């Protein structure tokens, strides 16, 4: 069965995300700058990397390896084209996390932004156990109503995601990672113009 994310074009996704009424692409970009710089690590893995938003903040002098993981092959091709300046350290990996988390390599920092909603707590826990990071940084979206996709000209592009989307609760995410030895060490909130907010929660292995 095809995952809905394999059917959504990168241009539709990014054009929706950067609308003035949504502003997620811009907010995520700034938050990722901090994610990349926050911890003393030399390898990082970004799960659900899409088109690579935020990778311009990668410091070639800090990182020896950057993994970009996504289910959509076309997204990863765009990442490779866009970020050729870090091609010496960037490795894109196309896989379905729900079925193939055991194929992930190891990394010291694991980043998962707006991803856990689509793979669930158990699958994310399995990915963490496989990657064995020292630090985890997650960004989730908190909705003030039942609408998790903001109104836009692109809204119907996302119709198929209803079957795989599940709202992430902060407490359950924290408990899920605590169960495998990761403790919450930081939380940052970034309000969005449509009443939603992005919540970044960071964890460290104990």
N, C-alpha and C positions, 0 to 999 in steps of 0.2 A: 504493500500500500504506500502510495506516494505521500510524503509529508507536505502539508500546505506551504511550508517555507520554501520548498523547491519550485513552487509555481509563482512566487511573487517577484516581479522584476526589481532590480536594485534601484533603478531610477524612480519607480513609484514609491518604494519604501523610503528612500532618502528625501524625496520631494515632500512626502507627507510629514516626515519627522522634523523637517526644518521650517515648516510653515510658521508664520508669526503667532498663530493661534495654538501651536503645539510646542515648538521650541525645544524639542527633546534632543535633536542632533547637536545643537549648540551647547545646551547644558551638559550633556554627556561628554562632549569634547573637553570642556573645562574640568569636569570631575575626573576624567581619565588622566589628564595631565598630573593631577595630584596622586591618583592611584599609582602611576608609574614611578613617581619620585618619592613616595612615602617610606619605602622600606629598603634596607640594605640587601638587595638581591641582585643576581646577575642573569637570572632566567625568568621569563614570564610567559604565561599561557593565557590567551584571551578566548574564552568560549563564546560562540555565537558572534564572530567578529564582523559579520556582514561585509560592508565595503571598506572596513579598516578605519572608520572614524576614530580619531585620537592618536593614531600611530605616528603622526608627525611629532608627537611629544617624546618619542623614544630617543633616549640618549645613547648614541653608539658607543660612547666611552664607558657607560655603565653596564649595558646589557651585552652578554655574549650570545644569548639565544632568545628569540621571540617566536612563539608558536601562535598561529592564528587558526582557530578551528571553526568550521561551519559545515552545515549539511548541504549548502548550495554551492555547487561547483563554479557557477558564474560569478558569485560574490567573491570567491577566492581568487579567480582570475583577475578581477578588478583590483583586489588588494595587491597582487603581485605587480600589476601595471603601475598602480598609483605610488607604490612605496619602493621603487627600485633602488632608492638611495640607501635602504637598509637590507638589500637583498643578501648581503653577506651573513646576516644573522637571522633573517626572517624565513620561517618554514610554515607553509600553509598545509593544513591537514583537512581533507574532506571526509567526514564520517557522520553517522547518525548516533548521537550520544545515547539515545534510549536503548539502542541495540549493540553499540560498539564502544562503550566507555572503557572497556578493558584494553583497548588499543592505544590509549593516550600515553604519551611519554611523560617523564617526570619534569617538574618545574618548581622553582622556589616560590613564585607568586602566581596565584590563580585568580583571574578576573572573570566574573560572570555578570554582565550587565543586561538587564531585561531579558534574561534567558531562563531562569528557574521557573518562571511562569509557564514555559512551554515544555519542560522536561520533567518537572515534579521534584519533590524533596528527595525521594528515594534514589532517583537517577543521579541527581546532583551529588548526593552523599557517595554514591558509587564512583563517580568521576573524581571526587576529592580523594577518596581512598586509593585510587589508581595513580593520580598525579603526585600525591604526597607533598603538597606545598608547605612551606613554613608559614606563609601568610595567604589569606583569602580576602578578596575585596568584591562585594556584591552590590549591585544597584538594582533595587526593585521599585516598581511604580505603585503608589498608593492612590486609590480612586475615591472621590467623595460621593460617587453614585455608582450605579451598576454599569455605566458605560466606560469600558476600558480602552476603547479606541476613540480618539477625539474626532469630532466632525471635520471633514475636509473633502475636497473633490476626489480624493483617493480612497475614501472610506470603504468602498465595496471591494477593493483589492484585497482587503483583510478578512472578508466574510468567512473564508475557509478556516481561519484560525480559531473560530469559536470551538471547534471540536478538540483542540489541543491546549487551549488556554485555561489556566487555573490561577485565581488570585493568590498571591503569596502573602502570608501573614508573618510579620516580623518575629513574633514570639515562637512560631513553629520553625522558622528558619534557624533561629538561634538555638533552639532545642535540638534540631536535626544535627547541627554541627557540633554542639556540645557532646552529643552522644558518641562522637568519634574523636573526641579530644581537642576540639577547637573552641577557644573562648573568645567572646566578643571583646574587642579592644577599642573600637571607635564607631561613632555613628554621626553621619552628616546628612542634613536635609536640604533639598534644593526645590523651592516652589516653582510650579509651572503656571503659565498664564491662564490655563483653563480650569484652575482649581485643583488639579492633580498635583502631586509632588513626587520627586525622586528621592529615595532614601538609600544612602550608601551605608552599608554595615561591613566593618572589617573584623577579621578574626586572626588569631595566631594559634599555632599548634602548641600544645602544652607538653 
